[in-house]
Amino acid sequence: MDTQSINEGVSPHWKRLYIQSQVPDKLKGLEEISKNLWWCWNYEAINLFRSIDPEGWLQHRQNPIALLDNLNYQDYERLLKDSDFMKQLTRVQGQFKKYMGETKRRSPLKIGYFCMEYGLHSSLKLYSGGLGVLAGDYLKEASDENVDMVAVGLLYRYGYFRQGLSHYGEQVALYDAQRFTYLPVEPVRNSEGTWIKIQVELPERVLYAKLWKVQVGRMPLYLLDADIEDNQEADRVITHHLYGGDRENRLKQELLLGIGGMRALQALDVHPDIYHLNEGHAAFNGLERLRILVKSGLSYDQAVEVIRSSSLFTTHTPVPAGHDSFSESMLWPYLSAYTNSMSLSWEKFMALGRIKADNKDEEFSMSHLALKLSQEVNGVSKIHGQVSRKMFQPLFPGFEAEELHIGYVTNGVHYYSWTSQELQELYEKTFGKSFLKKQSDPKQWEKIHDINGADLINIKRELKKKLIDTVKKRLERSMQERHESPQKTIDVLNSFDENTLIFGFARRFATYKRAQLLFRDVDRLARIVNNPDCPVQFIFAGKAHPADQGGQELIRRIVEVSNQPEFFGKVVFLEDYDIELTSRMVKGVDVWLNTPTRPLEASGTSGMKATLNGTLNLSVLDGWWAEGYQPDTGWALDEERTYENQDAQNELDAATIYAILENELIPQYYDQNEEGVSEQWLDRMKKTIAQIAPEFTMKRMMDDYFERFYNKLGEQRKKVHADDFAGARELAEWKGKVVGVWNQIRVLQKSIYDFANDPLPLGENFKAEIILDIKNLASEDVGVELLVAHREEDEHHIVLEEVMSQKQVKKLDSDSPVPEGTGTMVKYTADSKITFSGVYEYGFRVFPQHPLLASQQDFNLVTWL
C-alpha cells in the first residue's frame, strides 16, 4: 500500500474536471431555438431568452447559446418551476415548429446566393456594414417566404474589427476571436459522418476549408473556414478577418468564396437553378462553373452560354475605384494552371476582366468578370442603376449608357428585424392579421391614419427612452475605459432627455458620406443646439475601415467637436457601431440624417429602417431617398448638384441643412399642444409610415427580384439547358458563325432623305432604304436600327430620343450588277414618323439577333453604318 506524507502535499495539485452543460429535456426547446437564427427576428423568442436572466442576456451580448451555456443547475430548476416561463416556452416552441413545418415554396426555382459578408446578428461577426446587413435581411426574407435558397459565404475567426476610441478620438481597431462554440454554427458532415472539406489549388500547395452551416430560419447558409490544421500557417489567416490583409489575401478570399463555394455546393450535391452574385467578390463562382461544364463535355463557348443564362450580378458600388481588381502578375501564379485545365487561353481569361482585352496595363476587374458571365445585372436603386450603366458603358462600345440591359432593384429592409416590438403589435392590431403577408401593399399601411395619434407618440417616447438608456450605458462604459473624469461622465449622461429632439447619424465612415457636413459652420450649429426653448442633440456612430485615414479623421473631428463646451452633451459619438446599436438608433431617434455626396450613395438602408419606426428622414435626394421622399414626410436636399466644385457644394448643402433646421424642422417639432404633441410632426410620422415604409420592405425587394430577374432567368435557363444543353450549343455555334463573317458584311446600297438641302417637316416620316450583303447569314440573323439623338450642351454627351427598328425585306436578286462574292442580300426600310422638332443627329446600327439572346448586349457585336 502506497503512503504519502501530508507534508508532501503542500503545493496545489490540480487535475482537469469538465462538467458538460446539460439542458433538461423539458427545456430542450430553448437549445433547439437558440441554434436557429429565426429567434433573432421573433420578438417573443427574444423576450423568452431575455426573461431567463436579463443581466446575463446583456452580458452575453444577446447571444442565447452563450446564455444557456452559462446557466447552472439551480437556474434550470428555477425555470422548470416557473409556470409562466414554461407557458411562454410552449408558445414560442409552437410558433417555431409551425414556421419550420411550412412546405409550400414561393417558387420552384432554387437560388444560389453568394456574398462575402452577412449581417444576421451582432453575435455572429460575419459583416462590416450595409452590404452584409442587406444580405442578412435578404436571407431572413427568403426564409419567411420559403424561397428555395442556399447561401454561401466565409466563416471568419475574428470577423470585422471591434471599434475603440482613444482619449483624443482616434479610432482603435480591436480584434476578438469568435468563440465558435457560442455561435449558431454546426459542422457539415457527409453520410459517413466525416466533416466535409473542400480544396482550392494555390501556387505549389492546396488550400483546404471545412464547411459549417448556419440555419437562418428555413434556409441554410454554408460558410467556409480555412483556419484548420491542414493548411500552412500563412493560409490559415485567409479567413481570419473580413476585408483584412493585403490585396493578395483579398484575392485568396475571393478564390475561396467563388471557386471553393461552388465546390462546397458540389460536395453537398446542391445544384441551384440560378446563381445570384451579391457584389463582384464572388465572381470566380462563374469561372468554376465554366470549368465544371467544360469538364463535362461542353466547349468553352457553349459553357459560357449556360453560365450566363442562369446568373444575376448585383453591384453595390457606384465608383470604379470601389470595385476589386488585381494585376496580371498577381493572378498568373494562382490561375494560369486553372485556366489551362479548361482549355481557356490566358489572354482570353484576362479579357473577361478588362475593358480592352489587349491592354496589358489594365487590371483584371472582378465586377467585369461577373458582368460578362451574367445575363442579368442590376444596381440597388433607380439612380444607382443609371450610374452603373454609365460606369459599365465602356464594356459595350456602340451602345449608349441608357440602352444597356443593366436594371435595378432598390434595396429594402426586413420588417421583423427592424420594426420595434411595440410598433409591430400596433401595426398588427391596426392593419389586421393578413397584413404580415402583404407588407409591401401600401393600402395596408394607410390604416395608420385611423389610429389615435397619442398612441403613436407614446410608443415613440418609449422607444426614445430605450435608446437613451442604451446610449448612457455605452457612453459610461467607453468614457470609463478612456479614463474620463467622473464629473464629465456624469454631466454627459445627465444631458439626455426623452423630450429633446434627437437626430441620428450612423453608418460606415467613408469620406463621401460627409459626416462632417453638419460642422461646416460650428458657430451657427452652436446657436441651433443651445436654444434653451428648443433643445437638440446629435448622436453619431460608425466605423471607418482601418486603412481609410480620411474616414478615421472624420471620427476624430466629431469627437473633438463633442468635447467643445458649446457642444458638450449636444453632440456625442458612440463607439463600436453594430447591428444592436443600429436597431436602437433607427427606432429611438426623431430624425435620421444622411448627407452623401451625389450620386455616390448606391442605396442606403438605415433610413428605410427608420421609416418603419416612424422616424423622419433628412437626406440628400440620392440612393433610396430620391425614390422614397414625398412632401410632408421628411426633408430633402436637391438631387442635382449646383456646383461642380465639391467644396462649394458642401458649403451650400450645409447652409441648406441649417436653414431647414432653423425654419422648418425644429419649429415643427416644438409646436406642441398641452399634451406635448406636435400635430404637424404627428402628421409627418403617419405619412412616413403610410406612404414610404411599404415601398422599402424586404418583401417588396424580393418581389422585384423575382419579377425582374429570377423568373426571366428561370425561363432562359430552361431554353438553354433543354435537351442536354441544345440551346447553349445552338447559340454558341450561331455566335461563332456570326463572328466569322461579321466584318465582311457590306452596304450595297443606301438611300436616305436629303436633310442637307431640305429639312424634314414635323410630323412627316423619316424614310430610308438600305441594302446589305450579309454573306451566308440568314435574313433573320441581322437587324438594323435607326437612332435619333441630340447632344447635350457640352457636346460630348448624346441623349437618345428614339430607337426604331427598320422593316426587313429579303431580296433574292438586284436590278443592278452584283459585286462578285455577294451572298444573301437583304433590304431594310425605314418609314417612321418623327414627332419632335429641333436639331438632331441620326445613325444606323447593324446588330445580330437571335431568339435566345436576352438583350442586344448579350452578344456584344454591333456596327454603325
ZAMARGU-4260 file (C-alpha; in steps of 0.2 Angstrom, whole numbers, plus 5000, padded with zeros to 4 digits):
<rodrens>
0) 5000/5000/5000 | 5007/5017/4995 | 5008/5030/5008 | 5011/5049/5006 | 5016/5061/5020
5) 5003/5075/5022 | 5018/5087/5021 | 5022/5082/5003 | 5005/5089/4998 | 5008/5107/5002
10) 5008/5114/4985 | 4991/5114/4975 | 4989/5100/4963 | 4975/5102/4951 | 4968/5090/4938
15) 4955/5095/4925 | 4937/5092/4928 | 4925/5095/4913 | 4907/5097/4918 | 4896/5097/4902
20) 4881/5109/4902 | 4866/5098/4901 | 4849/5106/4897 | 4834/5097/4905 | 4823/5088/4892
25) 4808/5099/4896 | 4819/5114/4891 | 4827/5106/4876 | 4816/5118/4865 | 4827/5133/4871
30) 4843/5124/4864 | 4834/5120/4848 | 4828/5138/4845 | 4845/5146/4850 | 4854/5137/4836
35) 4842/5143/4823 | 4843/5162/4819 | 4824/5163/4817 | 4824/5168/4836 | 4833/5185/4832
40) 4818/5192/4822 | 4804/5185/4833 | 4802/5197/4847 | 4793/5183/4858 | 4808/5172/4856
45) 4819/5187/4861 | 4809/5190/4876 | 4809/5172/4881 | 4828/5172/4881 | 4829/5189/4890
50) 4817/5183/4904 | 4829/5169/4908 | 4842/5181/4915 | 4841/5199/4910 | 4858/5204/4916
55) 4866/5189/4908 | 4857/5192/4892 | 4866/5209/4891 | 4882/5202/4897 | 4882/5189/4883
60) 4878/5202/4870 | 4861/5194/4867 | 4868/5178/4862 | 4856/5164/4868 | 4869/5150/4865
65) 4881/5158/4877 | 4867/5162/4889 | 4862/5144/4890 | 4879/5138/4892 | 4882/5148/4907
70) 4867/5143/4917 | 4869/5131/4932 | 4858/5118/4939 | 4849/5129/4950 | 4845/5141/4935
75) 4837/5126/4926 | 4827/5121/4942 | 4821/5139/4944 | 4815/5139/4926 | 4806/5122/4927
80) 4796/5128/4942 | 4791/5145/4934 | 4774/5141/4926 | 4773/5157/4916 | 4790/5154/4909
85) 4785/5137/4904 | 4769/5143/4895 | 4779/5156/4886 | 4792/5142/4880 | 4777/5131/4875
90) 4770/5146/4864 | 4787/5150/4856 | 4791/5132/4853 | 4774/5131/4844 | 4777/5146/4833
95) 4794/5139/4829 | 4788/5122/4824 | 4774/5129/4814 | 4786/5141/4805 | 4798/5127/4801
100) 4785/5115/4796 | 4779/5126/4781 | 4781/5116/4765 | 4774/5127/4752 | 4788/5135/4742
105) 4786/5153/4734 | 4794/5147/4718 | 4801/5130/4711 | 4817/5140/4707 | 4832/5136/4718
110) 4843/5151/4721 | 4861/5150/4725 | 4866/5166/4734 | 4885/5171/4736 | 4891/5185/4746
115) 4907/5190/4756 | 4898/5196/4771 | 4881/5193/4781 | 4874/5204/4794 | 4862/5192/4804
120) 4865/5196/4822 | 4879/5206/4831 | 4884/5189/4840 | 4889/5182/4823 | 4903/5193/4816
125) 4902/5190/4798 | 4898/5208/4792 | 4906/5225/4791 | 4891/5236/4786 | 4877/5239/4774
130) 4881/5226/4761 | 4882/5212/4774 | 4866/5218/4784 | 4857/5219/4767 | 4862/5201/4763
135) 4857/5195/4781 | 4840/5204/4778 | 4838/5195/4761 | 4841/5178/4769 | 4828/5181/4783
140) 4815/5187/4770 | 4819/5171/4759 | 4816/5161/4774 | 4800/5170/4778 | 4793/5167/4761
145) 4800/5150/4760 | 4811/5153/4744 | 4821/5138/4740 | 4838/5147/4743 | 4855/5142/4748
150) 4868/5154/4753 | 4887/5153/4753 | 4900/5164/4762 | 4916/5163/4773 | 4917/5160/4792
155) 4929/5172/4799 | 4939/5169/4815 | 4939/5187/4820 | 4927/5195/4808 | 4927/5214/4806
160) 4936/5224/4820 | 4928/5230/4836 | 4930/5249/4837 | 4938/5258/4852 | 4942/5276/4853
165) 4957/5285/4861 | 4956/5299/4873 | 4958/5311/4858 | 4945/5302/4847 | 4957/5291/4836
170) 4949/5275/4831 | 4957/5260/4838 | 4954/5243/4829 | 4952/5229/4841 | 4951/5210/4836
175) 4942/5197/4846 | 4942/5179/4841 | 4925/5172/4839 | 4921/5158/4851 | 4914/5145/4839
180) 4905/5135/4852 | 4895/5151/4856 | 4890/5153/4838 | 4874/5146/4829 | 4886/5136/4818
185) 4887/5117/4816 | 4899/5106/4806 | 4893/5099/4789 | 4896/5081/4788 | 4894/5068/4774
190) 4884/5052/4775 | 4899/5043/4784 | 4899/5057/4797 | 4915/5065/4790 | 4917/5084/4791
195) 4915/5090/4773 | 4931/5098/4767 | 4934/5106/4750 | 4950/5111/4742 | 4956/5125/4731
200) 4973/5124/4722 | 4985/5138/4726 | 5003/5140/4720 | 5013/5125/4724 | 5000/5120/4738
205) 4982/5116/4741 | 4971/5126/4752 | 4958/5116/4762 | 4942/5123/4770 | 4930/5115/4782
210) 4911/5118/4779 | 4900/5125/4793 | 4881/5128/4792 | 4871/5142/4800 | 4852/5139/4800
215) 4843/5155/4795 | 4825/5150/4799 | 4821/5138/4784 | 4836/5141/4774 | 4854/5136/4776
220) 4870/5147/4775 | 4886/5137/4772 | 4902/5145/4777 | 4920/5140/4773 | 4933/5140/4786
225) 4952/5140/4781 | 4959/5141/4799 | 4962/5122/4800 | 4977/5112/4803 | 4978/5105/4786
230) 4984/5122/4779 | 5000/5131/4781 | 5001/5145/4794 | 5001/5158/4780 | 4985/5151/4773
235) 4975/5149/4789 | 4974/5168/4791 | 4964/5169/4774 | 4948/5168/4784 | 4953/5177/4800
240) 4947/5195/4795 | 4934/5201/4784 | 4942/5213/4772 | 4958/5211/4781 | 4976/5209/4775
245) 4983/5215/4758 | 4977/5213/4741 | 4984/5196/4739 | 4974/5190/4754 | 4959/5198/4746
250) 4962/5188/4730 | 4963/5172/4740 | 4947/5176/4750 | 4938/5178/4733 | 4945/5162/4726
255) 4939/5153/4741 | 4922/5161/4741 | 4919/5159/4722 | 4928/5143/4717 | 4928/5135/4735
260) 4910/5140/4737 | 4905/5131/4721 | 4914/5116/4726 | 4905/5116/4743 | 4889/5115/4734
265) 4895/5101/4723 | 4900/5091/4738 | 4883/5094/4746 | 4875/5089/4729 | 4866/5105/4729
270) 4863/5112/4711 | 4854/5129/4710 | 4844/5134/4695 | 4850/5152/4697 | 4866/5160/4704
275) 4865/5177/4712 | 4881/5185/4715 | 4879/5199/4728 | 4894/5210/4723 | 4909/5206/4712
280) 4919/5197/4727 | 4910/5181/4721 | 4914/5182/4703 | 4925/5167/4702 | 4910/5157/4705
285) 4906/5158/4686 | 4924/5153/4682 | 4922/5137/4692 | 4905/5133/4684 | 4914/5135/4667
290) 4927/5123/4672 | 4914/5110/4678 | 4904/5112/4662 | 4919/5111/4651 | 4925/5095/4660
295) 4908/5088/4657 | 4910/5089/4638 | 4904/5106/4633 | 4915/5118/4623 | 4920/5134/4632
300) 4908/5145/4622 | 4894/5133/4625 | 4898/5133/4644 | 4898/5152/4644 | 4880/5152/4637
305) 4875/5140/4651 | 4883/5151/4664 | 4876/5167/4658 | 4858/5160/4656 | 4857/5157/4675
310) 4867/5171/4683 | 4862/5188/4691 | 4876/5200/4696 | 4871/5214/4709 | 4883/5228/4710
315) 4883/5240/4725 | 4897/5251/4721 | 4895/5267/4712 | 4913/5272/4708 | 4925/5261/4698
320) 4939/5263/4711 | 4927/5253/4723 | 4927/5238/4713 | 4940/5224/4717 | 4954/5222/4704
325) 4970/5213/4703 | 4986/5214/4692 | 4990/5201/4679 | 5006/5197/4688 | 4996/5193/4704
330) 4983/5182/4695 | 4996/5172/4685 | 5003/5161/4699 | 4985/5157/4706 | 4975/5155/4690
335) 4986/5150/4675 | 4986/5131/4678 | 4967/5133/4682 | 4963/5141/4666 | 4973/5128/4656
340) 4963/5114/4664 | 4948/5121/4655 | 4957/5125/4638 | 4955/5143/4641 | 4969/5153/4635
345) 4977/5166/4647 | 4973/5180/4635 | 4955/5175/4634 | 4954/5174/4653 | 4961/5191/4656
350) 4949/5198/4643 | 4935/5193/4654 | 4941/5206/4667 | 4946/5220/4656 | 4938/5233/4645
355) 4951/5232/4632 | 4957/5214/4630 | 4974/5218/4624 | 4978/5232/4637 | 4992/5225/4647
360) 4991/5240/4659 | 4973/5237/4664 | 4970/5227/4679 | 4958/5212/4680 | 4941/5218/4687
365) 4930/5206/4697 | 4915/5216/4693 | 4919/5215/4674 | 4921/5196/4676 | 4904/5195/4685
370) 4896/5206/4672 | 4902/5196/4657 | 4897/5179/4664 | 4880/5185/4670 | 4865/5188/4658
375) 4856/5200/4671 | 4864/5214/4680 | 4857/5226/4692 | 4861/5241/4703 | 4852/5244/4720
380) 4842/5260/4717 | 4835/5269/4702 | 4849/5282/4702 | 4862/5268/4705 | 4855/5259/4690
385) 4859/5274/4680 | 4876/5277/4687 | 4880/5258/4684 | 4875/5259/4666 | 4887/5274/4664
390) 4901/5266/4673 | 4900/5250/4663 | 4896/5258/4646 | 4914/5256/4640 | 4911/5237/4640
395) 4898/5239/4627 | 4905/5250/4613 | 4892/5255/4601 | 4878/5257/4614 | 4874/5272/4624
400) 4873/5270/4643 | 4854/5272/4644 | 4852/5257/4632 | 4861/5244/4642 | 4852/5230/4650
405) 4858/5234/4667 | 4842/5236/4678 | 4839/5240/4696 | 4831/5234/4712 | 4830/5246/4726
410) 4836/5239/4742 | 4824/5235/4756 | 4824/5230/4774 | 4817/5215/4784 | 4802/5221/4793
415) 4803/5209/4808 | 4821/5213/4811 | 4820/5232/4811 | 4802/5236/4817 | 4801/5238/4836
420) 4790/5226/4845 | 4779/5240/4851 | 4775/5245/4833 | 4774/5228/4827 | 4760/5225/4839
425) 4752/5241/4835 | 4753/5238/4816 | 4746/5220/4818 | 4731/5226/4829 | 4728/5241/4817
430) 4731/5233/4800 | 4725/5216/4803 | 4732/5198/4803 | 4733/5197/4784 | 4745/5212/4784
435) 4760/5202/4789 | 4760/5193/4772 | 4756/5210/4762 | 4769/5221/4770 | 4773/5229/4753
440) 4755/5233/4749 | 4753/5252/4753 | 4734/5250/4755 | 4738/5240/4771 | 4748/5254/4779
445) 4736/5268/4775 | 4726/5262/4790 | 4739/5271/4801 | 4729/5287/4799 | 4715/5278/4809
450) 4724/5276/4825 | 4725/5288/4840 | 4740/5299/4837 | 4743/5299/4856 | 4746/5280/4855
455) 4760/5283/4841 | 4768/5297/4851 | 4768/5287/4867 | 4776/5272/4858 | 4789/5284/4851
460) 4793/5291/4868 | 4796/5274/4875 | 4807/5269/4861 | 4817/5285/4864 | 4819/5281/4882
465) 4826/5264/4877 | 4838/5272/4866 | 4844/5284/4879 | 4846/5270/4891 | 4857/5261/4878
470) 4867/5277/4874 | 4870/5280/4893 | 4877/5263/4896 | 4888/5263/4881 | 4895/5281/4885
475) 4898/5277/4903 | 4907/5261/4898 | 4918/5269/4885 | 4921/5285/4895 | 4927/5275/4910
480) 4939/5265/4898 | 4946/5281/4892 | 4948/5287/4910 | 4937/5302/4908 | 4934/5312/4924
485) 4919/5306/4934 | 4911/5323/4933 | 4912/5324/4915 | 4904/5307/4913 | 4890/5312/4924
490) 4887/5328/4915 | 4886/5319/4898 | 4874/5306/4905 | 4863/5319/4913 | 4861/5329/4896
495) 4849/5316/4889 | 4830/5319/4890 | 4816/5310/4880 | 4808/5327/4877 | 4823/5333/4867
500) 4823/5332/4848 | 4836/5319/4844 | 4845/5316/4827 | 4854/5301/4822 | 4869/5298/4810
505) 4876/5281/4810 | 4884/5272/4795 | 4901/5267/4788 | 4913/5282/4789 | 4918/5284/4771
510) 4923/5302/4766 | 4909/5303/4753 | 4896/5301/4766 | 4901/5318/4773 | 4899/5315/4791
515) 4907/5332/4794 | 4895/5342/4784 | 4885/5347/4799 | 4900/5356/4807 | 4904/5367/4792
520) 4898/5382/4802 | 4901/5377/4820 | 4895/5394/4826 | 4878/5393/4818 | 4877/5375/4824
525) 4881/5380/4841 | 4866/5393/4841 | 4855/5379/4835 | 4859/5366/4848 | 4860/5379/4863
530) 4842/5386/4861 | 4835/5383/4878 | 4817/5383/4872 | 4821/5370/4858 | 4835/5358/4864
535) 4843/5347/4851 | 4855/5333/4852 | 4865/5324/4838 | 4870/5305/4841 | 4884/5299/4829
540) 4891/5281/4827 | 4900/5272/4814 | 4917/5264/4809 | 4930/5268/4796 | 4940/5255/4788
545) 4957/5253/4797 | 4966/5258/4780 | 4954/5273/4777 | 4963/5288/4785 | 4951/5300/4779
550) 4936/5291/4787 | 4945/5290/4803 | 4949/5309/4803 | 4931/5312/4802 | 4928/5302/4818
555) 4942/5311/4827 | 4934/5328/4821 | 4917/5324/4828 | 4924/5318/4844 | 4934/5334/4845
560) 4918/5344/4842 | 4909/5334/4855 | 4921/5339/4868 | 4920/5358/4865 | 4910/5367/4879
565) 4896/5373/4867 | 4893/5355/4861 | 4896/5346/4876 | 4881/5334/4878 | 4874/5341/4862
570) 4885/5330/4851 | 4890/5313/4856 | 4899/5299/4846 | 4896/5281/4851 | 4910/5269/4848
575) 4908/5251/4841 | 4894/5253/4830 | 4885/5236/4827 | 4868/5229/4822 | 4861/5231/4840
580) 4866/5249/4841 | 4858/5252/4824 | 4842/5245/4829 | 4841/5256/4845 | 4845/5271/4835
585) 4833/5270/4820 | 4819/5266/4832 | 4823/5279/4845 | 4829/5295/4837 | 4817/5308/4830
590) 4826/5312/4814 | 4838/5301/4803 | 4852/5312/4795 | 4860/5307/4779 | 4872/5318/4769
595) 4881/5309/4755 | 4890/5316/4740 | 4879/5315/4725 | 4877/5302/4717 | 4888/5291/4727
600) 4875/5284/4739 | 4871/5267/4729 | 4856/5265/4740 | 4857/5266/4759 | 4846/5256/4770
605) 4847/5264/4788 | 4834/5277/4783 | 4822/5264/4777 | 4824/5256/4794 | 4820/5272/4802
610) 4804/5274/4792 | 4797/5258/4799 | 4798/5266/4816 | 4790/5282/4812 | 4807/5291/4812
615) 4808/5305/4799 | 4822/5307/4787 | 4833/5322/4782 | 4843/5317/4767 | 4851/5321/4751
620) 4840/5315/4736 | 4852/5301/4732 | 4850/5282/4733 | 4834/5276/4740 | 4828/5293/4747
625) 4827/5300/4729 | 4813/5287/4727 | 4806/5287/4744 | 4804/5306/4748 | 4787/5314/4747
630) 4782/5331/4753 | 4776/5332/4771 | 4785/5316/4776 | 4803/5321/4778 | 4815/5334/4772
635) 4827/5333/4756 | 4842/5342/4749 | 4841/5343/4730 | 4847/5329/4719 | 4856/5339/4706
640) 4872/5347/4711 | 4873/5366/4710 | 4892/5367/4709 | 4905/5356/4701 | 4917/5362/4715
645) 4914/5350/4729 | 4919/5362/4742 | 4907/5375/4736 | 4893/5361/4736 | 4897/5356/4753
650) 4895/5374/4759 | 4878/5376/4750 | 4872/5359/4757 | 4877/5364/4775 | 4869/5380/4774
655) 4853/5372/4767 | 4853/5360/4782 | 4855/5374/4794 | 4840/5383/4786 | 4829/5368/4786
660) 4833/5365/4805 | 4830/5383/4810 | 4815/5387/4799 | 4805/5371/4797 | 4811/5355/4806
665) 4814/5361/4824 | 4800/5374/4825 | 4788/5360/4819 | 4794/5348/4832 | 4792/5360/4846
670) 4775/5367/4840 | 4767/5356/4853 | 4749/5356/4862 | 4746/5354/4880 | 4749/5335/4879
675) 4766/5338/4872 | 4761/5333/4854 | 4765/5342/4838 | 4751/5339/4826 | 4762/5344/4811
680) 4775/5331/4817 | 4762/5318/4820 | 4755/5320/4803 | 4773/5318/4795 | 4775/5302/4805
685) 4759/5295/4799 | 4763/5299/4781 | 4780/5292/4783 | 4773/5276/4789 | 4759/5275/4776
690) 4767/5281/4761 | 4786/5277/4762 | 4788/5261/4773 | 4779/5249/4762 | 4789/5253/4747
695) 4805/5248/4756 | 4802/5232/4764 | 4812/5217/4760 | 4796/5209/4754 | 4795/5222/4740
700) 4813/5219/4736 | 4811/5200/4735 | 4796/5203/4724 | 4806/5214/4712 | 4820/5201/4711
705) 4808/5188/4706 | 4798/5199/4694 | 4813/5207/4685 | 4826/5194/4686 | 4823/5177/4694
710) 4808/5172/4683 | 4816/5179/4667 | 4832/5169/4671 | 4822/5153/4675 | 4814/5154/4658
715) 4830/5157/4649 | 4839/5143/4658 | 4825/5131/4653 | 4828/5136/4634 | 4847/5135/4636
720) 4848/5119/4646 | 4834/5109/4637 | 4839/5093/4628 | 4856/5091/4635 | 4861/5110/4633
725) 4854/5110/4615 | 4850/5129/4616 | 4868/5133/4623 | 4876/5123/4609 | 4865/5131/4596
730) 4868/5149/4602 | 4887/5146/4604 | 4888/5139/4586 | 4877/5153/4579 | 4888/5166/4588
735) 4904/5158/4581 | 4896/5159/4563 | 4891/5177/4565 | 4908/5182/4572 | 4916/5174/4557
740) 4908/5184/4544 | 4903/5200/4553 | 4917/5211/4547 | 4913/5205/4529 | 4895/5212/4529
745) 4894/5226/4517 | 4882/5240/4512 | 4877/5238/4494 | 4865/5252/4493 | 4859/5267/4504
750) 4845/5279/4500 | 4841/5292/4513 | 4830/5308/4514 | 4841/5323/4509 | 4842/5333/4525
755) 4856/5344/4520 | 4845/5353/4507 | 4828/5350/4514 | 4823/5349/4532 | 4811/5336/4537
760) 4794/5344/4541 | 4787/5340/4559 | 4775/5325/4558 | 4782/5318/4541 | 4790/5301/4540
765) 4809/5298/4540 | 4812/5287/4525 | 4827/5277/4521 | 4832/5261/4512 | 4847/5251/4515
770) 4853/5235/4506 | 4866/5224/4515 | 4876/5209/4509 | 4875/5198/4525 | 4885/5184/4517
775) 4880/5167/4522 | 4869/5173/4537 | 4850/5171/4537 | 4840/5187/4535 | 4833/5185/4552
780) 4851/5185/4560 | 4854/5203/4556 | 4844/5218/4562 | 4846/5237/4558 | 4840/5251/4569
785) 4838/5270/4565 | 4843/5280/4580 | 4839/5299/4583 | 4848/5308/4596 | 4853/5326/4602
790) 4868/5332/4610 | 4869/5340/4627 | 4876/5357/4629 | 4894/5351/4632 | 4893/5342/4615
795) 4900/5327/4622 | 4885/5318/4629 | 4872/5310/4617 | 4854/5308/4623 | 4844/5296/4613
800) 4827/5302/4608 | 4821/5286/4599 | 4827/5269/4593 | 4817/5262/4578 | 4819/5245/4570
805) 4819/5245/4551 | 4807/5234/4542 | 4817/5219/4534 | 4813/5213/4516 | 4823/5199/4509
810) 4829/5202/4491 | 4834/5187/4480 | 4841/5197/4466 | 4846/5215/4461 | 4842/5227/4447
815) 4860/5232/4446 | 4876/5222/4444 | 4880/5212/4460 | 4899/5213/4465 | 4907/5196/4465
820) 4906/5186/4481 | 4890/5194/4486 | 4880/5182/4497 | 4862/5185/4504 | 4855/5202/4500
825) 4843/5210/4512 | 4834/5226/4510 | 4829/5236/4526 | 4817/5251/4525 | 4813/5265/4537
830) 4797/5274/4536 | 4795/5282/4554 | 4785/5297/4559 | 4796/5310/4568 | 4786/5319/4582
835) 4799/5331/4589 | 4807/5346/4581 | 4824/5354/4583 | 4842/5349/4578 | 4846/5331/4580
840) 4858/5318/4574 | 4854/5301/4567 | 4863/5285/4563 | 4860/5267/4558 | 4866/5252/4568
845) 4868/5234/4562 | 4867/5221/4576 | 4865/5202/4577 | 4848/5195/4583 | 4843/5178/4589
850) 4828/5171/4599 | 4839/5165/4613 | 4848/5182/4616 | 4841/5190/4631 | 4847/5208/4626
855) 4857/5216/4612 | 4871/5217/4624 | 4870/5198/4627 | 4880/5197/4611 | 4891/5212/4611
860) 4893/5214/4592 | 4887/5230/4584 | 4892/5240/4569 | 4887/5258/4565 | 4885/5262/4546
</rodrens>
